[in-house]
Amino acid sequence: MKFTVNLRIALCAVVASLISGCVNPVQIKNVQEDKAGYLTDHFSPDNLPGPVRKTISEADGGRLNFKRIVYRQTWTLNVDDKNKTTTMDEATTLTNAGGGFVEFLSENSRNGVPMSQMYKLSYRNLVPLKSQTMNLSARVAPLLMEVKNFKHFDPITSLRNGLEYEFQYGTSVQIMNFRDGRTSCVRGDAKPATDVYASLSGEAWDVVCTEYNMNGVPQSKRRYVYLDKYGVAISVHSELSTGVSDAKITSIIIE
């Protein structure tokens, strides 16, 4: 009887490891000692699943026209409910990771007090490929989430006709039982990039992306400005079940 119970426990452990893999918890305190190093070590294109990296590299042979972009935004949260409306400051650094890949590090704060950080690798800062958000008052960070493969991928050159992304995703250590996701983006009219921020040049395009859950139900809508000269997007509006939020760029430096 004891042997049977122990065998059952062992088999359950094997199944759990096959589904989720094994991982050591990330201590947020340790990440703060070298945030840039953590971003590079965990969110470079080399850390993506091979099929994801291959799909993007073959579909988009273009490049990003910047080395680094540092910008600040003031977010007005819950603009749809005046009783809950508040503001939050966000400082973001985008780093050219080669091809259409962008490394992203942002920190949210209120009244000068840091609250959370997001680490991310994306396609042109429009499609998240790997991400992790850390509550700075917590001890351990949640698992990294990543796209495992694409069923459909549109390069940015298809923006005029709209963009579609169908993919499977899960935690970075997960090896089976992935979830299905889909994002659909439509482009608005062109406008001078100076309308977004005075020091920018070239054209800017409004891009609205709707994200669908594994059941095909819309779960969020986000609006970006795609800066054509630099080949990258910046998020300026979100519509979630928790509320509607708008952002204004207050400073931007492009290297």
Phi, psi and omega per residue, in radians:
M1 nan -0.795 3.134
K2 -1.113 -0.680 3.125
F3 -1.100 -0.726 -3.137
T4 -1.088 -0.751 3.129
V5 -1.116 -0.776 -3.140
N6 -1.131 -0.648 3.108
L7 -1.136 -0.716 3.130
R8 -1.100 -0.735 3.116
I9 -1.095 -0.746 -3.133
A10 -1.118 -0.742 3.132
L11 -1.129 -0.691 3.091
C12 -1.095 -0.672 3.130
A13 -1.134 -0.686 3.126
V14 -1.129 -0.792 3.134
V15 -1.076 -0.761 3.138
A16 -1.075 -0.685 -3.141
S17 -1.206 -0.601 3.101
L18 -1.168 -0.617 -3.106
I19 -1.366 -0.777 -2.984
S20 -1.940 -0.281 -3.079
G21 1.312 -3.104 3.128
C22 -2.029 2.438 -3.096
V23 -2.666 2.513 3.046
N24 -1.598 2.375 -3.131
P25 -1.020 2.445 3.096
V26 -1.514 2.105 3.121
Q27 -1.435 2.067 -3.079
I28 -1.056 -0.630 3.123
K29 -1.024 -0.697 -3.136
N30 -1.198 -0.650 3.131
V31 -1.073 -0.663 -3.079
Q32 -1.133 -0.325 3.134
E33 -1.277 -0.421 3.125
D34 -2.726 1.329 -3.092
K35 -1.100 -0.773 -3.128
A36 -1.111 -0.686 3.121
G37 -1.150 -0.673 3.115
Y38 -1.127 -0.722 3.118
L39 -1.065 -0.835 -3.122
T40 -1.131 -0.723 -3.079
D41 -1.218 -0.545 -3.008
H42 -1.966 -0.240 -3.019
F43 -2.241 0.543 3.045
S44 -1.555 2.766 3.113
P45 -0.976 -0.539 -3.132
D46 -1.109 -0.369 -3.122
N47 -1.532 -0.066 3.118
L48 -1.351 2.690 2.978
P49 -0.978 2.429 -3.085
G50 -0.895 -0.796 -3.125
P51 -1.076 -0.585 3.135
V52 -1.204 -0.840 3.139
R53 -1.064 -0.723 -3.126
K54 -1.145 -0.776 -3.126
T55 -1.023 -0.829 -3.087
I56 -1.212 -0.768 -3.105
S57 -1.103 -0.646 -3.133
E58 -1.342 -0.534 -3.104
A59 -1.420 -0.532 -3.058
D60 -2.293 1.818 3.115
G61 -1.652 0.157 -3.128
G62 -1.362 -3.014 -3.120
R63 -2.448 2.915 3.088
L64 -1.643 2.351 -3.074
N65 -1.685 0.946 3.033
F66 -2.863 2.789 3.022
K67 -1.658 -0.803 -3.124
R68 -2.660 2.460 3.039
I69 -2.171 2.208 3.105
V70 -2.071 2.123 -3.133
Y71 -2.458 2.732 3.086
R72 -2.106 2.521 3.110
Q73 -2.340 2.586 2.935
T74 -1.862 2.076 3.122
W75 -1.668 2.292 2.975
T76 -1.753 1.954 -3.037
L77 -1.609 2.571 3.076
N78 0.998 0.834 3.122
V79 -1.176 -0.258 3.130
D80 -1.470 -0.098 3.141
D81 -2.441 1.757 -3.060
K82 -1.056 -0.400 3.128
N83 -1.341 -0.268 -3.121
K84 -2.023 -0.079 -3.050
T85 -1.053 2.304 3.091
T86 -2.628 3.050 -3.129
T87 -2.109 2.779 3.125
M88 -2.598 2.442 3.096
D89 -1.717 2.458 3.135
E90 -2.306 2.240 3.082
A91 -1.960 2.170 -3.012
T92 -2.242 2.448 3.017
T93 -2.130 2.165 3.046
L94 -1.834 2.286 -3.133
T95 -2.125 2.279 3.096
N96 -1.152 2.044 -3.128
A97 -1.845 0.221 3.114
G98 1.679 2.513 -3.088
G99 1.049 -2.316 3.093
G100 -1.743 0.245 -3.057
F101 -1.534 2.380 -3.122
V102 -2.237 2.185 2.996
E103 -1.524 2.404 -2.972
F104 -2.271 2.273 3.032
L105 -2.387 2.098 3.129
S106 -2.272 2.687 3.083
E107 -2.318 2.199 3.099
N108 -1.691 2.426 -3.140
S109 -2.526 2.796 3.052
R110 -2.427 2.279 -3.091
N111 0.988 0.569 3.112
G112 1.400 0.042 -3.113
V113 -1.799 2.044 3.136
P114 -1.084 2.408 -3.125
M115 -2.034 -0.759 -3.073
S116 -2.669 2.843 3.089
Q117 -2.332 2.594 3.024
M118 -2.179 2.302 3.057
Y119 -1.974 2.359 -3.021
K120 -2.734 2.605 2.900
L121 -2.084 2.336 -3.063
S122 -2.441 2.971 2.949
Y123 -1.638 1.863 3.104
R124 0.942 0.511 -3.125
N125 1.033 0.431 -3.125
L126 -2.008 -0.699 -3.125
V127 -2.072 1.923 3.111
P128 -1.127 2.342 3.123
L129 -1.930 -0.614 3.074
K130 -2.622 2.347 -3.077
S131 -2.637 2.749 3.104
Q132 -2.730 2.181 3.111
T133 -1.915 2.309 -3.094
M134 -2.039 2.204 2.966
N135 -1.413 2.040 -3.002
L136 -1.246 -0.111 3.051
S137 -1.671 -0.040 3.126
A138 -1.597 2.911 3.136
R139 -1.634 -0.711 -3.046
V140 -2.083 2.437 3.134
A141 -1.453 2.639 3.050
P142 -1.211 2.902 3.126
L143 -1.141 2.611 3.042
L144 -1.190 2.454 3.033
M145 -1.867 2.510 -3.119
E146 -2.611 2.689 2.991
V147 -1.310 2.308 -3.114
K148 -1.635 -0.613 3.102
N149 -2.889 2.787 3.089
F150 -1.901 2.297 2.979
K151 -1.550 -0.487 3.078
H152 -2.634 2.358 -3.121
F153 -2.509 2.151 3.080
D154 -1.823 2.254 3.062
P155 -1.276 2.887 -3.086
I156 -1.113 -0.372 3.110
T157 -1.143 -0.257 3.106
S158 -1.621 0.132 -3.032
L159 -0.982 -0.658 -3.091
R160 -1.003 -0.603 -3.107
N161 -1.720 0.035 -3.107
G162 1.724 2.748 -3.084
L163 -2.147 2.435 3.108
E164 -2.272 2.372 3.100
Y165 -2.341 2.139 3.036
E166 -2.112 2.305 -2.994
F167 -2.706 2.974 2.963
Q168 -2.044 2.549 -3.083
Y169 -2.524 2.867 3.114
G170 -3.057 -2.960 3.079
T171 -1.262 2.813 -3.072
S172 -1.150 -0.367 3.136
V173 -1.731 -0.036 -3.092
Q174 -1.338 2.398 -3.089
I175 -2.116 -0.002 3.098
M176 -2.816 3.049 3.135
N177 1.018 0.770 3.136
F178 -1.264 2.781 3.073
R179 -1.692 2.630 3.082
D180 -1.589 2.481 3.095
G181 -2.452 2.763 3.092
R182 -2.601 2.449 3.064
T183 -2.265 2.302 3.141
S184 -2.149 2.213 -3.068
C185 -2.128 2.411 3.058
V186 -2.139 2.574 -3.071
R187 -1.764 2.448 3.040
G188 -1.661 -2.808 -3.119
D189 -1.358 2.747 3.081
A190 -1.377 2.629 3.060
K191 -2.597 2.795 3.086
P192 -1.079 2.416 3.112
A193 -1.096 -0.379 3.078
T194 -1.120 -0.363 3.055
D195 -1.196 -0.420 3.113
V196 -1.449 -0.817 3.066
Y197 -2.768 2.413 -2.942
A198 -1.012 -0.576 -3.050
S199 -1.484 -0.094 -3.128
L200 -1.399 2.760 3.094
S201 -2.318 2.913 -3.097
G202 1.527 -2.824 -3.130
E203 -1.808 2.707 3.027
A204 -2.190 2.496 3.128
W205 -2.138 2.310 2.977
D206 -1.304 2.262 3.121
V207 -2.236 2.105 3.133
V208 -1.866 2.132 -3.103
C209 -2.026 2.265 3.071
T210 -1.848 2.238 -3.138
E211 -1.802 2.333 -3.111
Y212 -1.985 2.532 3.111
N213 -1.455 -3.043 -3.042
M214 -1.164 -0.255 3.102
N215 -1.699 0.113 3.138
G216 1.363 0.273 -3.131
V217 -1.690 2.294 3.112
P218 -1.026 2.309 3.136
Q219 -2.092 -0.243 3.074
S220 -2.897 2.785 3.042
K221 -2.379 2.312 -3.113
R222 -2.285 2.499 3.072
R223 -1.984 2.337 3.119
Y224 -2.093 2.813 2.855
V225 -1.932 2.109 3.113
Y226 -1.635 2.068 -3.107
L227 -1.580 1.777 -2.985
D228 -1.051 -0.687 -3.093
K229 -1.113 -0.622 -3.046
Y230 -1.711 -0.276 3.086
G231 1.324 0.553 -3.052
V232 -2.532 2.706 -3.137
A233 -1.927 2.677 3.060
I234 -2.256 2.268 -3.125
S235 -1.317 2.318 -3.112
V236 -2.299 -0.022 -3.104
H237 -2.816 2.469 3.085
S238 -2.470 2.525 3.073
E239 -2.222 1.861 -3.113
L240 -2.118 2.984 3.098
S241 -1.141 -0.393 -3.137
T242 -1.497 -0.186 3.117
G243 2.596 2.995 3.129
V244 -1.883 2.362 -3.074
S245 -2.363 2.571 3.106
D246 -2.182 2.606 3.140
A247 -2.209 2.533 3.044
K248 -2.153 2.264 3.096
I249 -1.309 2.197 -3.112
T250 -1.840 -0.317 3.047
S251 -2.848 2.648 3.105
I252 -2.712 2.350 3.106
I253 -2.230 2.238 -3.130
I254 -2.060 2.217 3.115
E255 -1.910 nan nan
